[in-house]
Amino acid sequence: MPYALQAPVHSELVIKKSRFIGCVETVPDRAAALARVAALRAEHPGATHVCWALMAGGHSAANDDGEPGGTAGRPMLEVLRHQDLEGVLATVVRYYGGTPLGAGGLVRAYTDSVAQALLKAEKVAVIRHTTLRCVLPYALEGWLRRELDAHGASLLEALHGEGVAVTLQLPEAHAQALVARINDAGQGKVVWVRDPASDGSD
């Protein structure tokens, strides 16, 4: 199960006079991540590098920002993967201290910056939701409204026509059970509506 962060977490390491300022925080997508990285560059105009790694929306990205290839962004991304994090951006701002660390030293420094920050993290499970739509007889509307709580579902819309066209949202894990309950209660009179454009998860 993927996890998100309750709040941003930070770390600061000094290795051979180089200063590494780490942060892991929640972001919704790549655009927000790039905006955050740009803001960090503005906050730290004297920094040598602002490296980052992103896991959001099923996509991942990593940037070494001038460090030797594969020594910063990719190792940071691996730390996020091992923590099963989703919708998070890890950044490390580096102020160069004058002593080269070598490739192995850089990998350790960037990895440790993210790992140290995450030691303080409060993680919360990401619950994916799905949307269901069906038309059911009027006689079932009251029953359905009472049934929703048991499945963690919410009624987004109820349109009254020849039947009641309802739109429900609930955790993906509960969807199959609720569909089965509604079908049992409806005894073949419930019509399910497939709408791939707006069906899905968030």
N, C-alpha and C positions, 0 to 999 in steps of 0.2 A: 504494500500500500504506500503511495507517495505521501510525503509530508511537506507542509509549508512551515514558515517561521512565524512565531507569535510576534516577534519584534526584531529589529536589526541587532546584530551582534558584532563586536569589534575586537581587534587584537592589535598589539604593537610589539614588534621584535626589533632588536638592534643586533646585527651580526657583522662583525668586522667593520664597525662604524657606519654600515649601511642601515638605514631605518626603513622598516617595512610596516605600513599601516594597513591592516586588513579589515574588511567589512563584508558581511553576508547579510543580504536584505531581500525582502519580497518585491518582485516586479511582475507585472502582468504579461509583458511581451518584450520583444527585441527593441522596439522603438523606445519604450520606457527605459530599458537597460542602457541604450546608447545615450539617452538624455542624461541619465545618472552619471555615466562615465564622463561626459562633457562637463557636467557640473563639478565633478571631482578635479578635473584638469584645471578648471577656473579657481577652485579652492586652494589648489597646490601648484601654483605657477612655477615653483622652484624644483618640483619633483622631476626625477630622471625618467621614470616610467609609471604609467597607470595601466596595469595588466588586469584582465578580467575574464570571467567564465560565466556562462549563462545556461540555466536549464529552465525552459518555459514553454508551455504549450506543446510538449513533445519534441521540441527542437532544442538543440544544444549549439553553443558557439564558444570559441575561446580566442583570446587575442594576447600575443606576447609583447605588443607595444615596443618593439625594438630590442627586446632581450633576445638572446640566441634562440632559434626556433625550437619549440617543444620544451622550454625550460620554465615557462610560467603559466600561460593560459591553460594548456592541456593538463598539467599536473593539478591545477586548481579545480578543473572540471571533474577529474577523477575523484577528488575528495567529495564533491557534491553528489556524484553518482553513488558512491559507497554509502552515503547517508540517506539515499532514496529521497532526495529533495526535489521538489517541483515548484516552478514559479519563483526561482531565486537567482540573484546575481551576486557573485563573489568578486570583489575588487581588492587589489593590493597596490597601494601607492608606495613607490620606492624612491627614497633619497639616497643617491650613491655616496658611499663614504670614502671612496678613493682606493679601496682594496678589492681587486677582482675575486669573485667567489668560485669561479669555475662552473661548468654546467651542472655537476652534481650538487654543488653548494646552492646554486640558484633554485634547482628543483626542490631541495629540502626547505629552503627559505620560503618559497611561495606556497608549498604544500602546508608547512607548519603555520603560516599566517592564517590560512583558511581553517585549518584544523583547530588551532587555538581559539579562534573566534567561535567556532561551532561547539566548543566545550561548554559555552555559556548559553547555548541556544535552547529555547523552549519550542519543541516541534508539535505541530497539530496535524492530525490526519486530514488529507484532502479528500473530501467526499464528492464524488462525481454524481451529477444529477442528470436525469433524463426527462423528457416531456412525453406524455401520453395523451392521445385524443380519442374519444369515442362518443357515440350517440347511444343513449340508453332510454328506456321507457320512463315516463314521469314517475311511475310507482317506485322506481329505484333511487330517485334523487336523494331523498332523506336518508335512506340506508347508506348510500355512497358517502354522503357528508360525514356520517358518524364513523364510517370505516377508515377514513383518510388518516386520522391520528395514529392508528395502530401501525401504519406503514410509513410514517414520517412524511406523508404527502401533503401537498397544498393544492387547493383549487384555484387555478388562475383565471378561469372563465367558465361561465355556464350560460349557454344561449338556448332560449326556449323556442322550439318550432314544433315540427311533428313529434320530435322527441327532445331530450335534453342533450345538447352537444357540449361536452365538458372537456376542458384542457387541464391536465394535472401535471404537477412537477414533483418528483421524488428521487431519493437516492437510487442509483442504478441497481444496487444490490437488492432493493426491495421490489423492483418493477415486476419481475416474473410472478411473485406471490400475489401481488395486487391484481394483476391481469387475470390470474386464475380465479381469484375470489369474485371478481366482477363477472367473469364468464359463467361461473357456477350460479350466481344470483340471477343473472339475466336469462338463463335457460335458452340460449340461442338468439335472444332478441337484442344483444348488444352488437353494434357495428363499430369496428375499430378503424380509425382514419390514419393512414400513413402519410406523413408530410416530411420527406427527407430534408427539405430545405431548412426547416426550423426544428426538426427533431434532433436530439443528440445531447451532448453533455456540455457542462460548463466547468 
